[in-house]
Amino acid sequence: MLWNYISNTYLPGEPIVASDIDIGLSEVNKRRQFKLLTDNGYLSRFENGIYYIPKKSLLGGSVAIPPEIVVEKKYISRNNKIMGYYSGYVFANKLGISTQMPFVQEIVSNEMGNPIKRLDYNGRTFIIRKARTEITEDNVYTLQLLELLKDIETYSELSKEETKDKLVDYIFSKSITKDKFDSYLSLFPDKIYKSIYEMGLSNVFA
């Protein structure tokens, strides 16, 4: 029963979060079936509660699942629901204000009870921080921008004018309004106001 559902729902190498599966099995029975499927080679276990259908390489061996895919599924987006976002140098790089691709990747997520957690997977390190407020599809881009702005001088390799241009492009491309921006501003440290002033963003939303 469990294998029929998994094989028709997930692709090889796609993370399977066991707690997401609700097909009428008791938790005890579900855990037992996951163990049997893993013992018999139908599934591989990435960590407790995270599985995947093994993907074969061209040489016939099993391809290890990239930790980034698991972390994104667990902390950023799953089942069409936004739960988090990349922050720090990862986001700065995607925005085009930094060329650095850090060894340690930072994420802010709803899926955190503690303020911060460090994860180490196969030589890759992730820092997961607890969200300041619930992250949703409606506010994710606003919160991601504000998270960057509080430490913008640390991340940007560009001039202030060039940085501002990148930020303005992002604001308009993601339809971030002044009302939305202002409504979350108080959640961040006071130093963010200095960054907003120095970047010349005060009148961007006017």
N, C-alpha and C positions, 0 to 999 in steps of 0.2 A: 504493500500500500504506500509506504513512504517512498520507496524507490520509484514507483510509477509517477508520483507527484514530482519528485526532484528531477527525474530524467526528462519530463515534459515541460519543466519550468525553468531550469537552469542550463546554461551552456558549460562545456568543459572549461575549467579555469576560472569560473565565476564564483565569487565568495557566496557561501550559503550560511546565513545567520540562523542557527537552529531555533532560537526563540521566536523568529518571525513565522515559523511554519505552524499553522493551526488547521489540521485536517481531521480533528476528532479523536486524536490519540491522547492517552494520558501521558503526563510528563515522564513517568517511569518507562512506559512502553516506547515512547519516542526516543528516549536516551538509549534504550536497549537496541532499537532498530538502527540508530546511527552507529552504534558500536559494531553491530553485525555487518553493516554495509562497509564500514571502514576495515574491519578484520578481513573481509572477503575481497577487498580491493576495488569495490565500486566507488568508494569515496576516499579522499585523503583528509586528514585533520590538520588544519593550520595552527589552531590553538583551541583552547577550551571554548566550545560553542560555535566555532567557525570551521566549516568544511568546504570542500569543492570536489567536483568530478575531475579526476586526473586527466591531464592533457598530455598526449604523447608527442615526443619530439620526432624529428625525421629519422633518428637512429633507433627509435622504438622505446626509449626511456621516458620517464615521467618528467614533465616540465614543472618546476617549482612555481607557485603562484607569487607574483610580485607583491611585496608588502604594501606598496602604495595603493594597490587596488583594494586590499582588505581594509586599510585604514580609511580610505574614502567611503567605502560601503558601510563601515561601522560608525564613523563619526561625522561624515559630511552629507551624504545623500543616499537614501534607500527607499525603495518602493514609492518612487515619485514624491518623496517628502524631503525637504531641505532641513538638515539638522546642524549644519556647521559650515565653516569656510576656512580656507588657507589664510594665514596671516604672515607677518614678518617678511623675510627676504623672498619667500616663495611668491607671495602676492606682489611685492615690489618688482620682482623680475617679470611677472606676467603683465604688469602695468607698463613696463618699459622704462622704469626709473632706476633700475639696478641691473647689472650684468651677473651678479652673484647667484649661483644655485647652491644653497647651503647644504652642508652634510646633515644638519639637524633641521627638520621641517616642522613648522609650527601650525597648529590648527586650533580654532576656537569652536566648541561644540556644546550642544544641549546634552549630549550623552555623557556628561561628566558630573559626578557627585562631588568629588574633591576639587579644590581649586586648580590643581595641576597634576599631570601624570606624564612620566617618561616611558616610552616604549622603545625597545630595541629588537628589531627583527632582521636576522641575517645580515648584520653589519649596517643596517639603516636605522636611524634614530628619529623619533617623532616626539614632539612636546605637545600634549593636548591640554588646553586650558578651558576652564568652565566658562560658559557664556555669561555675559553681564545681564542679559535678559533673554527670553526665549527667541531663538532664531527661527524665522519663518521665510517663506518665499517672498513675502511682501517687504521684509526689512533686511534681508541678508546683505544686499549690496551697500546699503547705508551703513550698517554696522561694520562691514569689512573696510569701508573707506575711513570711518572714524577710528578704527583700530590702527590703521596705517598712519593717520594724521598725528596721533599722539606721539609718535616717534619718527616723524617724517625725516628729520635731519640725520637720523641714523642710517636710514635705508636709501635715500636718494643720492645718486652719483651725478645728477644733473644740476644745472643752475636753477635758481628759484623760479625764473621765468619759464624754463623748459619743464620743470616739475609741475608748475601750475598748469601749463598747457595739457600735460598728460592727465592731471586730476580733473580738469574741466571736461576733457573728452570722456572720461569715465563717468562723470556726473551726468552728462547729457545722454550718453549711450545707455545708461541704466535708469534713466528717468528719475533721478533722485531729486525730490522737491525740497524746498526750504523748510516746509512744515515737518516733513519726515526727518530731515537732517537735525533740525532744532529739537525735535521731540526726544531724541536719543542722546543729545550732546551732554546732558548732565550726568550720564552714566560713566563718563570718562574723566580722567584726572584733569585738573585745572590747566595744566600746561598745554592742553590741546588748543585752548583759545589763542595762545601765543603762536602756535603753528598755523592756525587759520588766518591770523592777522598777517604773519610774515609771508604766507603763500598768496595773500591777496584774494582769498576766497570769500570774503565778507559780502561782496556784491555780486557774486556769481549767480546766486539764486534770485536776485532782484528782477 
